[in-house]
Amino acid sequence: MWKIIVAFIVFAALAMFVILKGGDQLDMGGEKHGADAVHVPEAPASAAVAAVPVAAPASVAK
């Protein structure tokens, strides 16, 4: 029984250490949805493919 209590105290001390070291950069709010969520839209895959130049085949270059 005493091992469980010691393990809880060690875990609580470790958690407090991490929280205190994180300072104001730590976000304990959980998942964000709606206006609170920071979302950066990705470029469509077709735009990335269109930006790559395609070399002409060797038979056409002659």
BALOBA-1460 file (C-alpha; in Angstrom, 3 decimals):
// residues 62
<rec num="1" residu="m" x="0.000" y="0.000" z="0.000"/>
<rec num="2" residu="w" x="2.790" y="2.397" z="0.832"/>
<rec num="3" residu="k" x="4.288" y="1.861" z="-2.647"/>
<rec num="4" residu="i" x="1.117" y="3.182" z="-4.272"/>
<rec num="5" residu="i" x="1.226" y="6.314" z="-2.121"/>
<rec num="6" residu="v" x="4.924" y="6.893" z="-2.893"/>
<rec num="7" residu="a" x="4.299" y="6.366" z="-6.626"/>
<rec num="8" residu="f" x="1.418" y="8.873" z="-6.534"/>
<rec num="9" residu="i" x="3.596" y="11.469" z="-4.788"/>
<rec num="10" residu="v" x="6.429" y="10.958" z="-7.307"/>
<rec num="11" residu="f" x="4.006" y="11.215" z="-10.247"/>
<rec num="12" residu="a" x="2.369" y="14.344" z="-8.803"/>
<rec num="13" residu="a" x="5.777" y="15.962" z="-8.235"/>
<rec num="14" residu="l" x="6.824" y="15.155" z="-11.807"/>
<rec num="15" residu="a" x="3.571" y="16.565" z="-13.194"/>
<rec num="16" residu="m" x="3.950" y="19.774" z="-11.172"/>
<rec num="17" residu="f" x="7.568" y="20.116" z="-12.345"/>
<rec num="18" residu="v" x="6.516" y="19.833" z="-16.007"/>
<rec num="19" residu="i" x="3.643" y="22.283" z="-15.553"/>
<rec num="20" residu="l" x="5.819" y="24.842" z="-13.775"/>
<rec num="21" residu="k" x="8.623" y="24.541" z="-16.365"/>
<rec num="22" residu="g" x="6.105" y="25.017" z="-19.198"/>
<rec num="23" residu="g" x="5.053" y="28.391" z="-17.858"/>
<rec num="24" residu="d" x="2.597" y="30.396" z="-19.942"/>
<rec num="25" residu="q" x="3.318" y="28.367" z="-23.094"/>
<rec num="26" residu="l" x="1.415" y="25.357" z="-21.736"/>
<rec num="27" residu="d" x="-2.130" y="24.929" z="-23.067"/>
<rec num="28" residu="m" x="-4.278" y="22.788" z="-20.783"/>
<rec num="29" residu="g" x="-7.485" y="23.540" z="-22.714"/>
<rec num="30" residu="g" x="-7.741" y="20.250" z="-24.568"/>
<rec num="31" residu="e" x="-8.952" y="19.987" z="-28.155"/>
<rec num="32" residu="k" x="-9.880" y="23.203" z="-29.925"/>
<rec num="33" residu="h" x="-12.882" y="23.492" z="-32.206"/>
<rec num="34" residu="g" x="-14.414" y="26.398" z="-34.073"/>
<rec num="35" residu="a" x="-12.928" y="29.899" z="-33.850"/>
<rec num="36" residu="d" x="-10.431" y="28.907" z="-31.134"/>
<rec num="37" residu="a" x="-8.700" y="26.380" z="-33.374"/>
<rec num="38" residu="v" x="-5.632" y="27.520" z="-35.288"/>
<rec num="39" residu="h" x="-5.901" y="25.967" z="-38.728"/>
<rec num="40" residu="v" x="-3.624" y="26.589" z="-41.682"/>
<rec num="41" residu="p" x="-5.139" y="25.249" z="-44.906"/>
<rec num="42" residu="e" x="-2.831" y="23.177" z="-47.070"/>
<rec num="43" residu="a" x="-2.273" y="23.874" z="-50.751"/>
<rec num="44" residu="p" x="-4.185" y="21.497" z="-53.033"/>
<rec num="45" residu="a" x="-2.143" y="18.600" z="-54.407"/>
<rec num="46" residu="s" x="-2.901" y="19.621" z="-58.002"/>
<rec num="47" residu="a" x="-1.138" y="22.982" z="-57.454"/>
<rec num="48" residu="a" x="2.039" y="21.215" z="-56.351"/>
<rec num="49" residu="v" x="1.954" y="18.901" z="-59.369"/>
<rec num="50" residu="a" x="1.352" y="21.772" z="-61.803"/>
<rec num="51" residu="a" x="4.379" y="23.670" z="-60.469"/>
<rec num="52" residu="v" x="6.810" y="20.879" z="-61.436"/>
<rec num="53" residu="p" x="8.192" y="21.376" z="-64.975"/>
<rec num="54" residu="v" x="8.032" y="18.326" z="-67.202"/>
<rec num="55" residu="a" x="10.961" y="17.568" z="-69.524"/>
<rec num="56" residu="a" x="10.200" y="16.676" z="-73.136"/>
<rec num="57" residu="p" x="10.910" y="13.100" z="-74.213"/>
<rec num="58" residu="a" x="14.214" y="12.520" z="-76.038"/>
<rec num="59" residu="s" x="12.465" y="11.529" z="-79.282"/>
<rec num="60" residu="v" x="10.724" y="14.955" z="-79.497"/>
<rec num="61" residu="a" x="13.894" y="16.926" z="-78.764"/>
<rec num="62" residu="k" x="15.652" y="15.771" z="-81.998"/>
